[in-house]
Amino acid sequence: MLELYGVLILWCIIAFILKSATVKGFIGEKTVSTLLGRLEKQKYRVLNDLLIPTATGNTSQIDHVIVSEYGIFVIETKNYKGWIYGDEDSQYWTQVIYK
């Protein structure tokens, strides 16, 4: 019986950790990084988790940058469920997060 309680407590701890924003963000970034790693190496250069110095002496973090003959693409990863509405002419985009 004591073993069963230990397993239940362990599952609760794992569920709690997986729900945390930090862990969800890490999982999302690693998933996107893995998918981008499948791009053709001859055509695409993928850079992940870049720290860029700012004019104020701080740094800014960029999740993914893809450099190719088609352009430079900057990707910010968010591991949320929902929709983002906007286009290249929109000053603001709208985010709808479920739950």
N, C-alpha and C positions, 0 to 999 in steps of 0.2 A: 504494500500500500504506500509506503514511504517513497518507493521508486516512482510510482505513478504521480505523486505530488511533485517530485523533482522534475519529471518530464514536463508536466503542465506548467510549472514555474519557468522552466527553460523556454518553452514555446511562447509564453507571455512576454518574456524578456526579448526574444528574437523579434516578435511582432512589433513590440514597442520601438525597438531600434530601427526596424525597416520603415516605420512610419515617420521617423524624424526627418526634418527638412534637409539636414546635412547629408544623411545617408542617401536619401532619395536623389539629391542633386549629384552626388558622387556616382551613383548607379546610372543616372541619365547621361552624364558626361562620358563615362566609360563606354556606354552603349553606342553613343554617337561616334566616339573615337574609333571603336572597333569597326563600325560600318564604313566610316570614311577611309579606314585602312585598306579596304577592299578596292578602292579606286586604282586605276592604272598608274603605276609609279612613273612611267615615262611621260604621262600627260598631266599629272596632278602632284603637287607638293603639299602635303598636309602637315600643319603645325598645330599642336594641341597645348592648351594651358599656358598661354604666353603672359608674361608680366612685362608691361610697358611702362617706362618711367614717365611721369607727368611733369608739367612745368613747375608745379608746386613742390616737387621733391617726393611726392607719393608715387604709388604705382597703381596701374589699372590692369585687371586681369581679363583676358580674352579667352574664351573656351576653345574655339577652333578657327583656323584661317586656312583656306584652300587657295593656292596660287596655281593658275593654269593659263593656257593660251586664250581661254574664254573670259578671263577676268580674275579679280581677287574677291573671294567670298569670305565674309566674316559671320560666324555662327555663334549665337548665344544660346546655350542649352537650358531649357526649363523642363523639369519632369513633373508637369501638371496635366490633369485631364481638363479639356475645355477647347475653346476656339479663340483665335485671334483674327480680328477683321481689320483690314486696311489695304492700301495699295501705295504705289510709289509716289502718288501725288497727295496723299493724306498727311496732314501735319501731325495728327494723333491717330493711334491705332486703338481699337477696343478689345479688351481681354474679358472673356467670360469663362470663369473657372467653376466647374461643377463640384458640389459638396464643399 
